Amino acid sequence: MNALYKSEPAGKRVMPSCRKQDAAICFLGASQIFSDTVLRTVDAEVAPATCLRLDDFETLLEALRSDGWIEDHGALCSLIVDEDHADGLVALAERREPLLSRVKLIVAIEDEAYAQDLMTRHSAAVLSHHISLLPMNVNLTTWLLILRMIVSGGHYIPPALLRCRPADPPISALNGSAAANASHAIDVSGLTPRETEVLEMLASGQPNKIIAGQLNLSEHTVKLHIHRIIGKLGVTNRTEAAIWYHRNRSA
């Protein structure tokens, strides 16, 4: 059974790479948040995957070290924790826990104020370790779309939370030529407020389906917005539009 684990320097155990037929999704936290209904829904809609719920990191890491985990659940591919365990997840990511080295790390967000505080305190770690923030206060269809995207290899942070990074002060906090340059870039682009919202989400890596769900638009409308954004910015595709956004945001 140990052959199912790959070795890293210093002989540390790591989880094997995930395969679709044996992927496991672990929910860590209160059953009030990760109810049996949530697990059954994910098990049915984010297939193929095995879902389970544990109470704490100690129990999880002990289970991962046992030889029976792979036989019982398959390789752990995604770990979703509640807000009470968010700081612990960041700490494990920072210390590069080998057993989680190939696992998608996700924090389920219920309270927006808490999420803002989390990003203010840990934005560098959240971004560098690709920790996704999964909003729990969206409709089921949108929630499942976001979760599927993360589990399949994406990285999601609600666009509004990206503004909470200490490294990215709002325009009002800038001074002198930096504020003038940033404001000028937005002005000359001619983007409408809605187009600006779409651009922010596009620049954070969100696919059209997620953008549509978050903004209560159809995918067709989102595509039209992106077409107009590309034209107004003078770029040739959505990747160049995202580059334009990040370049001018940090101008």
N, C-alpha and C positions, 0 to 999 in steps of 0.2 A: 504493500500500500504506500510506503514511503516514496516509491518510484513516481507516484502521481504528483509529488511536489518537486519543484525545480530548486536547485541550490544557487545561492548568491554568495559573494565573498563572506568569509567568517562562518560559513556553514549554516546561515540562517535559512529557515524554511519560508517559502513564499507560495502563495496560491498559484495553481496552474492557470494557463490561459483558458478563458471561457469558450465553451462550444455551445451552440444553440440547444443541443439536445440534453445538456446537463447543467444549464445555468441556474443559479440560485439567487434570489433576491431576499435580503434580510432586512426586516423592519426592527429597529431597536428603539424601544421607548414604551410609553403608556398605551395600554389597550384602548383607552378612551379615544386616542388619536388614531392608532393603527388597529382598528377593530377587525373582527373576523370578516365583516362585510368588505372592508378595504382589501384584505388579503385575498378573499375569494375573487373579487373583481379584477385585481391585478393578475391573479393566477389564470383567469379566463381570458383577459384582454391583452395581456403583455406576454403572450405565449411564444415559444415554449419556455416556461420558467417554473421553478419551485419556490413558493413563498413561505417564509416562516417569520416568527416574531420572538425576540429575546428581550430581556430586561436591562442588561447592562453590558459594558465592554468586556469586563472580566469574564463573564459567561461566554461571550462571543469568542474571545481570543483563546480561551481554554478549549472550546469546542473545535475551533479551527486547528488547534495543535493535535487533536485526537485523530487517529487513523480512520475513525468511523464517519467523519464528516462527508467525505467524497462519496462513499457508498450510500449514505442516507439522503444527501441533498444535492450533490454535484458541486462544481466549482462555484465559489462565491463571486458573483459578477457585479452586484450592486448592493450597497449598504445605505439604507435610508434611516436617519435618526431624527428624533424630535428635538425641539428647541432646548430642552433640558440637557441634552447630550451634545449640543453643537460645539461647545468649547472643547469637550473631550475629543471630538472628531478632529477638530483643528490641531489639537496637541498630537494626536496619533499621526496625522499627516505630516506635521512638522518634524517629528522624530523619525519619519519614514519607516513606519511599522511594516516589516517585510510581508506579513500575512495579508496586508491590505494594498500591496504594491500594484496589483492588477485589478483592483476593485474600483468601480465608479462610486465616488463618495457624494452623498446627497443629504442636505438638511431640509426637512419639511418645515415650511414657514407658515405659522398661523397668525402671528402678530406683526404687523408692518413696522411698528416702532422697534420691536426686538430685532427684526431683520436689518433695519437701518443701523442700530447699535452694533450688531455683529459685523457689518461691512465697515463701519468706522474703526472698529478695533482690529479686525482681522482681514481686511481687504487684500493685503499682499499675499497672505497664505491661501485665502479662498481662490484667488486668481491663479497663483503659481501652481497649486495642487489640483486645479480644475474641480473644486468642490462646487457642485450645483446647488441652487436654492430652489426648492420645489414649492410653489404656492399652494396652500390647501384651501384657499377661499375662492377658487375659480370653479366654473362648471365642470362636470365630470368629463365631458368630451375634451375640453381643453387640457384638463389635468392629465388625462391618459395620453394625449398627444405629446405633452411635455415629457412625461415619464418615459414614453417609448423612445423619444429622441435621445434622452440622457442614457438610457440603458443600452441603446444601440451605438453609443460612442460619442454623443454630443455633450455640450457643456451649456447649462442654462442658468442665467441670472436675470431676474426681472429688470428691464431697462431702468426703471426708476431707482433701483438700488445701486446701479453703477455710479450714480451721482453722489453717493455717500462716501466715495473713496476720498481719504484725506489728500491724496495726490492730485485730485481733480476738483479744486475749489470752484464754486459757481462763478459766473461772469462778474457778479456784483462784488466778489471778493478779490478780483484781479485789479491791477492798477496800471496807470500809464498806458504805454503803447500796446501791452499785451491785451488789455481789455478792449482797446480800440480795434486791434487786428481781429480778435475773435468776433466782436460785434459786427465788424465790417464784412467778415466772411459770411455770416448768417444773412445779413441784409442783402448783399449782392447776389446771393444764391436765388432769392425770390421764392423760397419754399414756403408753403402755407404751414400753419401750425400742425395740421394732420400729416402733411408730408414730412415734417420734422420728426414727428413721433415715429412714423414708419422707418425713417432713416436711422433713428437711434436704435430701434429694434433690429433692423437689418445689420447695422454695424456691430451689434453684440452677438451676431451669429445666428439669429432666429430665422427659421424657414418660414415661408409664406403662410402655412397652415397655423403656426403658432401666432404670428403677427395678426392674422385674421381673427383668431379666437380671442386674443387679448384686447383687441380694439373693437370687437363686435362688428367686423366687416366681412364681406365675402372674399374668397381668395381672388376672384376676378378683380374686385375693387383694389385689393392690395397690389396686384400686378400692374394695374393702371397707375397707381401712386408711384410705384417703383419706376415705371417707364417715364413718368413726368420728372421724377427726381433725377434720373440719369440724364435726361435732356437738359434740365436746368443747371446741373453741375458741370455739364460738358464732359462727362466721362462716358465710357463705352459699356460698362457692365456693373453689376451690383458689388463686385469685389472692389472695383475702383471707387465706387461711391462710398463704401465702408472706409477705405483708405483716406479719402477726402475728409470724411467726418472726423476720424481720429487725428489726422494731421491738423485740422483747423481747430479742433477742440483743445489741443495742447499748444496752439500757437501762442 
